[in-house]
């Protein structure tokens, strides 16, 4: 309980740092029973006994393992959220409708693959231009990301393995509010 209080007071509460418990299974169970730290991660659990002879290598390996677990967790959450909005028909992947939605401020979230490139540029009215010299030198996806961000949408640039779809770009539309008279 003293360790939990110390970590909460000096680390977690100060910087809102999640606490990842590294301990053997019985110590994990005992600590979690009495822990009051709101930032104690309930998903990531590292069950391991201490290896003081190779502490730095052990910590580096643990950090890499935890980073991978967090990446997998975030990817799964993103895919589940994407599946839900797709089921509700709130997803756009075609460039024409996506460009129009972006200009009209209807895009809540834009997912963009980090290596994606599409020659073209976006006009103020949401038209995609591809025939000019400027268009051939510009990345249309950058224009879409800037427009979505400018109008209050969220942009996530992701590696291919973290994308919720196989397409290089997808957007979640905002829910339209209904007016009641």
JOHUKA-V466188 format. One record per pair of residues at least 12 apart in sequence whose ideal C-beta (glycine too) atoms are under 10 Angstrom apart, sorted by the first residue. I is the first residue (numbers start at 1). J is the second residue. Records with the same first field share a line. If there is no record, write none. Layout:
I = J / J
//
This chain:
1 = 31 / 33 / 34 / 35 / 36
3 = 31 / 34 / 35 / 37
4 = 19 / 21 / 31 / 32 / 34 / 35 / 36 / 37 / 40
5 = 34 / 35 / 36 / 37
7 = 19 / 21 / 35 / 37 / 39 / 40
8 = 35 / 36 / 37 / 38 / 39 / 40
9 = 37
11 = 37 / 39
12 = 37 / 38 / 39 / 40
13 = 37 / 38 / 39
15 = 39
16 = 38 / 39
17 = 37 / 39
18 = 37 / 38 / 39 / 40 / 41 / 42 / 43 / 44 / 66 / 70
19 = 31 / 35 / 37 / 38 / 39 / 40 / 41 / 44
20 = 39 / 40 / 41 / 43 / 44 / 45 / 46 / 62 / 63 / 66 / 69 / 70
21 = 35 / 37 / 40 / 41 / 42 / 44 / 45 / 46 / 47
22 = 44 / 45 / 46 / 47 / 48 / 49 / 50 / 58 / 59 / 62 / 66
23 = 45 / 46 / 47 / 48 / 49 / 50
24 = 47 / 48 / 49 / 50
25 = 45 / 47 / 48 / 49
26 = 47
27 = 47 / 49 / 50
28 = 45 / 46 / 47 / 48
32 = 45
41 = 66 / 69 / 70 / 73
43 = 69 / 70 / 73
44 = 65 / 66 / 69 / 70 / 73
45 = 69
46 = 62 / 65 / 66 / 69
48 = 61 / 62 / 65
71 = 159 / 161 / 162
72 = 161 / 162
74 = 156 / 158 / 162
75 = 158 / 159 / 161 / 162 / 163 / 164
76 = 164
77 = 164
78 = 109 / 111 / 156 / 158 / 162 / 163 / 164 / 165
79 = 162 / 163 / 164 / 165
80 = 164
81 = 109 / 164 / 172
82 = 109 / 111 / 163 / 164 / 165 / 170 / 172
83 = 164 / 165
84 = 172
85 = 108 / 109 / 164 / 170 / 171 / 172 / 173 / 175
86 = 164 / 165 / 170 / 172
88 = 172 / 173 / 175
89 = 173
90 = 106 / 108 / 109 / 171 / 172 / 173 / 174 / 175 / 176
91 = 109 / 111 / 164 / 165 / 167 / 170 / 171 / 172 / 173
92 = 106 / 107 / 110 / 169 / 170 / 171 / 172 / 173
93 = 111 / 165 / 166 / 167 / 168 / 169 / 170 / 171
94 = 167 / 169 / 170 / 171
95 = 118 / 120 / 122 / 128 / 130 / 140 / 141 / 144 / 169
96 = 126 / 127 / 128
97 = 126 / 171 / 173
98 = 110 / 122 / 126 / 128 / 140 / 141 / 144 / 148 / 169 / 170 / 171 / 173
99 = 120 / 122 / 123 / 125 / 126 / 127 / 128 / 129 / 140 / 143 / 144 / 147 / 171
100 = 122 / 125 / 126 / 127 / 128
101 = 126 / 144 / 147 / 148 / 153 / 171 / 172 / 173 / 174
102 = 122 / 126 / 143 / 144 / 145 / 146 / 147 / 148 / 149 / 150 / 151 / 153 / 171
103 = 122 / 123 / 124 / 125 / 126 / 127 / 144 / 147 / 148 / 151
104 = 125 / 126 / 147 / 151 / 173 / 174
105 = 147 / 148 / 150 / 151 / 152 / 153 / 174
106 = 148 / 151 / 153 / 171 / 172 / 173 / 174 / 175 / 176
107 = 144 / 145 / 147 / 148 / 149 / 151 / 152 / 153 / 154 / 155 / 171 / 172 / 173 / 174
108 = 148 / 152 / 153 / 154 / 171 / 172 / 173 / 174 / 175
109 = 148 / 153 / 154 / 155 / 156 / 164 / 170 / 171 / 172 / 173 / 174
110 = 141 / 144 / 145 / 147 / 148 / 149 / 153 / 154 / 155 / 156 / 157 / 169 / 170 / 171 / 172
111 = 154 / 155 / 156 / 157 / 158 / 162 / 163 / 164 / 165 / 167 / 168 / 169 / 170 / 171 / 172
112 = 141 / 142 / 144 / 145 / 148 / 155 / 156 / 157 / 158 / 163 / 167 / 168 / 169 / 170 / 171
113 = 141 / 157 / 158 / 159 / 160 / 161 / 162 / 163 / 165 / 166 / 167 / 168 / 169 / 170
114 = 156 / 157 / 158 / 159 / 160 / 162 / 163 / 168
115 = 157 / 159 / 160 / 168
116 = 139 / 140 / 141 / 142 / 157 / 158 / 160 / 163 / 167 / 168 / 169
117 = 138 / 139 / 140 / 141 / 142 / 168
118 = 130 / 138 / 139 / 140 / 141 / 142 / 143 / 144 / 168 / 169
119 = 134 / 135 / 136 / 137 / 138 / 139 / 140
120 = 132 / 134 / 135 / 136 / 138 / 139 / 140 / 141 / 143 / 144
121 = 134 / 135 / 136 / 137 / 138 / 139 / 140 / 142 / 143 / 144
122 = 135 / 138 / 140 / 141 / 142 / 143 / 144 / 146 / 147
123 = 143
124 = 147
126 = 147
128 = 140 / 143 / 144
129 = 143
140 = 169
141 = 155 / 157 / 168 / 169
144 = 169 / 171
145 = 157 / 169
148 = 171
151 = 174
152 = 174
153 = 171 / 172 / 173 / 174
154 = 172
155 = 171
//
